[in-house]
Amino acid sequence: MQCAVEAQIWVSVVSLVGVLLGGAISYVVQASTQSRTDRRDRATRDDQRSEARRAEQVDLLRQFIRVAQQAERAAEERDGSPEWKSAARTVVDELWVSERMIHVFFPARMHELARAYVKALDGVLWDEPAEGTMWDVLRAPKVAFLDVARAELAR
């Protein structure tokens, strides 16, 4: 009888060890699956955030280039009339706002070049260049800005 009791105890102990081992394995598998899922979700959110940021950057660059073009056109058509001055002030205001947004969304080097381009545009908008044409004044800062913008978007 004692042998039968010992056998029942061993069966119970082995059964309990099997349940504990199965529970531990199940816990480890669930924890690792949850960890992988969390990492994948985090990576997806990061990718979505990066894509949204890039879309904002592209829109901002498009806006900046569009307003810069308007400033160039206004400088070309300068006639000093009250209507021209009003339109030029509006374009310059938009240009400076776009430049500040570049400061917020892009690295410092790109902002520096955008600022140099805006200053050059502002200068040729209100006054004739002392030497050369307005295009001579704008060429270097414009090309430098556009080159850095292209490189930034390629990253």
C-alpha positions, 0 to 999 in steps of 0.5 A: 500500500505504501508503494501505491501511495508513493506512486500516486505522490510521484504521479501528482508531483510529475503532473504538477511539474508538467503544468508548471513547466507548460505554464512557464513555456507558455508565459515565455512564448506570450511575452516574446510574441508581445515584445515582437508585436510592440517593437513592430508597432513602434517601428510602424508608428515611427515610419508613419511619423517619418513619412508625415514629417517628410510630406510636411517638409516637401510641402514647406519646400514647395511653398517656399520655392513658390513664394520665392518665385513670386518675389523674383517676379515682383522684383522683375516687375518693380514699378514703384506703384502703390499696388506693386508695393502692397503686393511686394510687402505681402510676398516678402511677409510670406517669404519670411514666414516660409523661411522661419518654418524651414528653421523649424523643420530642417537642419541649421545649414539648410535654414542658413541657406534659406535665410541667405536666399531670402535676404538676397530676394529682399534686397533685389525686390526693393533696390536695383543691384549695385553691380550686375543684374538681379539674377547675378545677385540671386544665382549663388544663394538660390542654387546653394539652397536648392542643392542642399534642399535636394540633398536633404530630401534624398536622405 
